[in-house]
Structures are given as structure tokens and as C-alpha cells.
């Protein structure tokens, strides 16, 4: 094998299990992946993947061996890339940040604006994604995450605790008889929630365990859209306090944050990048700016 792009191709198909997703990961089109993979197998004289019904690709022993080699090469290249980036003392260039939709919508952007004003030579690329992107593979340089990082090669700090509670428009709150006194009182109220098949999200699981399916009058996978729906008077929504508070069209349907839904907000980077000037600057301005709004995140009176 003398072409790294061929190894990357095999690794992408192995990781994603299909050509379409692999094409997206590689930044090329589906037909190119199909053509290159077929040409590679023909040249090597060995089947790297079994084509399964439904369009999925299952790696063969030969393909698995090649993908493992590609992964080792990728690891070394990424390690070198991070090492060089960690020595970069320029306050210019590109900085890739990943954040949830809700944080970017409600809190993050104004702090990024302050960062850009201080360092106009740094271009910020904000990736709005609720998935946990890999900092080791440089999918992002810095992540703002709602959970404590578990990977040993990451470095960062906790910015705040995050409270959640129930919100509604004043008209909806009047229609349901005024504020609720406890979370269990959501039974019998018109609820805004996630799609039925979604599980593993603490707030979605809490709603599902406290109210029957018939109580939900509107469902969407977007928390920002849940906020908009609550402001429009569709029903009661469970939102993080930093998203729900501060909107005149909304009031708390439950006065206090729900204890079992208390979360966290962390800012993290790869340990190899913590010495990069751009990363340090972002931690200093945006990280400290968000720390200054702890009361908003926690849902406490300001």
C-alpha cells in the first residue's frame, strides 16, 4: 500500500458501515467511494467488505486488518498534527468549536463576539452538533459539553451547573390553573416533548416517566423549536433554565429547577492543544465569560 487515501477510504467505510456515510466523512461523493473501493479490491485481489442487503457494508478479515493499520497511521498523524498545533503561539488562524444548538442560540454567540473583537485574526468555525465529536481526531479544537469528559487525553474545566424546569406562555399557565407545585403535576397538562423513539436524553426520559404519551400535544427533536413552540402557546416545555429564562413570552410553570435533572457545562480541548495560543485565548475570554453567567445556567435569581 503506497497511497494513504486508499487506507483512509477503507477506514471510513469500516467506521460508518456504508458508502454514503463514508463519502460524507471523506468529503467526496458516493459514486467516487464506490468506484475507488471496487478498484482497490480488484487491484489487491481480495474482498475487503461484504455487501449486505440494505446497502450496509460488513468488513472482512482482510478489510479489518487494513482498517487497523490505517487507524494506527491516522493516530500517528493526528498526534503529530496536535503536537505541532500545541506549539502554535500565533493569535491568528482557524479555531473549530463544537457546541449544542441551545447553548449557541442562547448564550455562546455573544461571548464569541467578544472573543472576535479581542482577536480579529482568529476565524471561529462553530459546529452545531449534539453528538460528542472527537477531539483526538481533530473534528473540533474545543468542545462545550453537557457532561464531564471521560477520555483521559482531554483537558478542561467545569464552567457551571445547569438547571432544568418547566415553562409555558402566560396564557397556557392560566389555562392549566396556574403554576405547578411539583414535577409530578405535569400529568394532565398539554406537553411539548421529544419524538417518541428518542431515549437516553435525561429530560426526555424524565418526561416519559412522569406523563403518559397522550399528554404530548407537540413533539420535536429540537430544543430550540420546543422553546419556540412554548412561546407560541402550544403547551408546557421542559427546558434548561439558561434557555427558558429571559423570554418575556415565557414564565416558569414550575418555580424551581428539577433536582434530578441537574447537569453540568464543561469546556474541553485535547491535552496536546492546551498550549495553543488560540485555544488559551478562547478559554480565557469565552470560558470566563460563561463562568460569569453561572447564576443563569443554574436557574438562580440574578
C-alpha positions in Angstrom: 0.0 0.0 0.0 1.6 3.3 -1.1 -1.5 5.6 -1.0 -2.8 6.9 2.3 -6.1 7.9 0.7 -6.8 4.2 0.0 -6.3 3.4 3.7 -8.5 6.4 4.7 -11.2 5.1 2.3 -11.2 1.6 3.9 -11.2 3.1 7.4 -14.1 5.4 6.6 -16.2 2.6 5.2 -15.3 0.4 8.2 -16.3 3.1 10.7 -19.5 4.1 9.1 -20.7 0.8 7.7 -21.8 2.2 4.4 -20.7 4.2 1.3 -22.9 7.3 1.8 -21.8 8.0 5.4 -18.2 7.3 4.4 -18.5 9.7 1.5 -19.7 12.4 3.9 -16.8 11.7 6.3 -14.3 12.0 3.4 -15.9 15.0 1.7 -16.4 13.2 -1.6 -19.4 11.8 -3.4 -21.0 8.3 -3.1 -20.0 7.3 -6.6 -16.4 8.1 -6.0 -16.2 5.9 -2.9 -18.0 3.1 -4.8 -15.6 3.3 -7.7 -12.4 3.6 -5.6 -13.3 0.7 -3.3 -14.1 -1.6 -6.2 -10.9 -0.6 -7.9 -8.9 -1.2 -4.7 -10.4 -4.7 -4.2 -9.8 -5.6 -7.8 -6.1 -4.4 -7.6 -5.5 -6.3 -4.4 -7.4 -9.4 -5.5 -9.2 -9.6 -2.1 -12.7 -8.7 -0.8 -12.5 -6.0 1.9 -16.2 -5.7 2.6 -19.2 -7.9 2.2 -22.2 -6.1 0.6 -25.3 -6.7 2.7 -29.0 -6.1 1.9 -30.0 -2.5 2.6 -26.7 -1.0 1.5 -24.6 -1.8 4.5 -21.0 -3.0 4.3 -19.6 -5.5 6.7 -15.8 -5.7 6.9 -14.0 -8.9 6.1 -10.9 -10.2 7.9 -8.7 -8.6 5.2 -10.6 -5.3 5.4 -10.3 -5.3 9.2 -6.6 -5.9 9.0 -6.3 -2.9 6.6 -8.5 -0.7 8.7 -6.5 -1.5 11.8 -3.3 -0.4 10.0 -5.0 2.7 8.8 -6.1 3.6 12.3 -2.5 3.3 13.6 -1.3 5.5 10.8 -4.1 8.0 11.5 -3.2 8.0 15.2 0.4 8.9 14.5 -0.5 11.6 12.0 -3.1 13.2 14.4 -0.6 13.0 17.2 2.0 14.9 15.1 -0.7 17.4 14.0 -1.7 18.1 17.6 1.9 18.3 18.7 2.7 20.9 16.1 -0.6 22.8 16.8 0.2 22.8 20.5 3.4 24.7 19.8 1.5 27.4 17.7 1.8 30.7 19.5 0.0 32.7 16.8 -3.2 34.5 17.7 -4.5 34.0 14.2 -5.8 31.2 12.0 -8.9 29.0 12.4 -10.5 27.7 15.6 -13.1 24.9 15.4 -15.6 24.9 18.3 -18.4 22.4 18.8 -21.5 23.2 20.9 -25.1 22.2 21.3 -27.8 24.1 19.4 -29.3 25.5 22.7 -26.1 26.9 24.0 -25.1 28.5 20.7 -28.6 30.0 20.3 -28.9 31.5 23.8 -25.6 32.1 25.4 -22.5 31.3 23.4 -22.6 33.7 20.4 -22.3 37.0 22.3 -19.2 35.7 24.1 -17.8 34.6 20.7 -18.4 38.1 19.5 -16.3 39.4 22.4 -13.6 36.9 21.5 -13.6 38.0 17.9 -13.4 41.7 18.9 -10.3 40.9 21.0 -8.7 38.6 18.4 -9.9 39.6 14.9 -7.2 37.5 13.3 -8.8 34.3 14.6 -11.6 32.8 12.5 -14.2 30.9 14.5 -15.9 27.9 13.0 -18.8 26.8 15.1 -20.1 23.3 14.7 -23.6 22.9 16.0 -23.9 19.3 16.8 -25.4 17.4 19.8 -23.1 14.5 19.1 -19.8 14.1 21.0 -17.3 15.0 18.3 -13.8 13.5 18.6 -11.2 16.0 19.8 -8.5 13.3 19.3 -9.3 13.2 15.6 -9.4 17.0 15.4 -13.1 17.0 14.5 -13.0 20.1 16.7 -10.4 22.0 18.7 -12.6 22.9 21.6 -15.9 21.4 22.8 -18.5 22.8 25.1 -20.2 19.7 26.6 -23.0 19.0 28.9 -21.1 16.1 30.6 -17.8 15.6 32.4 -15.3 14.3 29.9 -14.2 10.7 30.4 -11.4 10.5 27.9 -8.0 10.6 29.7 -6.4 12.7 26.9 -8.7 15.6 27.3 -8.1 18.8 29.4 -10.6 21.4 30.5 -12.8 22.7 33.3 -16.3 22.8 34.6 -18.0 26.1 33.8 -21.3 25.8 35.6 -24.1 23.5 36.9 -27.2 23.6 34.6 -30.7 23.6 35.9 -33.9 22.5 34.1 -37.5 23.3 34.8 -40.9 23.6 33.1 -42.0 26.6 31.1 -45.2 27.9 29.4 -46.7 31.0 28.0 -48.8 33.1 30.5 -51.9 32.1 28.6 -51.2 28.4 28.8 -50.2 28.7 32.5 -53.6 30.4 33.2 -55.4 27.7 31.3 -53.8 24.8 33.3 -54.7 26.5 36.6 -51.5 28.4 37.4 -48.0 27.3 38.4 -47.3 23.7 39.3 -46.1 22.8 42.8 -44.1 19.7 41.9 -42.9 17.9 38.8 -45.4 15.2 39.1 -48.2 17.7 38.3 -47.3 17.6 34.6 -49.9 14.8 34.4 -52.9 16.1 32.6 -51.2 19.1 31.1 -50.5 19.7 27.4 -46.9 18.8 27.0 -44.2 19.6 24.4 -41.6 16.9 24.1 -39.1 14.9 22.0 -40.0 12.4 19.4 -41.3 9.1 20.8 -38.4 7.0 19.8 -35.8 9.3 21.5 -34.2 7.8 24.6 -31.1 8.4 26.6 -31.7 12.1 26.9 -32.3 12.8 30.6 -35.0 15.4 30.1 -36.8 13.3 27.5 -36.6 10.2 29.8 -37.9 12.3 32.8 -41.0 13.5 30.8 -41.7 10.0 29.5 -41.6 8.6 33.1 -43.9 11.4 34.5 -46.6 11.7 31.9 -48.4 9.3 29.5 -47.9 9.6 25.8 -51.4 11.0 25.3 -50.3 14.1 27.3 -47.9 15.2 24.5 -49.5 17.6 22.0 -46.4 18.5 20.1 -43.1 16.7 19.6 -39.8 17.8 18.0 -36.2 16.7 18.3 -35.0 20.4 18.6 -34.9 22.0 22.0 -34.9 25.4 20.3 -38.1 24.5 18.5 -39.6 23.3 21.8 -38.8 26.8 23.1 -40.5 28.4 20.1 -43.5 26.1 20.5 -43.9 27.0 24.2 -43.7 30.7 23.4 -46.4 30.2 20.7 -48.7 28.8 23.4 -48.7 25.1 22.2 -48.1 23.7 25.7 -45.7 23.2 28.6 -42.0 22.5 27.8 -39.1 21.2 29.8 -36.1 23.4 29.1 -32.7 24.3 30.5 -33.0 27.5 32.6 -30.5 29.4 30.5 -32.8 28.8 27.5 -36.2 29.3 29.1 -35.5 32.3 31.4 -35.2 35.7 29.9 -38.1 35.4 27.4 -41.0 37.7 28.2 -43.3 35.3 26.3 -42.5 32.5 28.8 -42.9 32.0 32.5 -41.8 29.2 34.7 -44.6 26.6 35.1 -42.5 25.1 38.0 -40.7 27.6 40.1 -37.6 25.7 41.0 -35.2 23.6 38.9 -35.8 19.9 39.0 -33.1 18.3 41.2 -32.8 15.0 39.3 -32.2 16.9 36.0 -29.3 19.0 37.3 -26.5 18.9 34.7 -23.1 20.4 34.0 -21.4 22.5 31.4 -17.7 21.8 30.5 -15.2 23.4 28.2 -12.6 20.9 27.0 -9.8 20.5 24.5 -7.2 17.8 23.7 -4.3 17.9 26.2 -1.9 18.3 23.3 -3.7 21.6 22.3 -3.9 23.3 25.6 -0.7 25.3 24.9 -2.0 26.6 21.6 -2.4 30.4 21.8 -5.8 30.4 20.1 -7.1 27.7 22.4 -5.9 29.5 25.6 -7.4 32.8 24.4 -10.8 31.2 23.8 -10.7 29.6 27.3 -9.8 32.9 28.8 -12.5 35.0 27.1 -15.3 32.7 26.3 -14.8 30.3 29.2 -14.6 33.0 31.8 -17.5 34.8 30.2 -19.7 31.7 30.6 -18.5 31.3 34.2 -19.7 34.8 34.9 -23.2 33.6 34.0 -23.3 30.7 36.4 -26.5 32.0 38.0 -28.3 32.0 34.7 -27.2 28.4 34.0 -28.2 27.2 37.4 -31.6 28.9 37.2 -31.0 31.1 40.3 -32.3 34.6 40.6 -29.9 37.2 39.3 
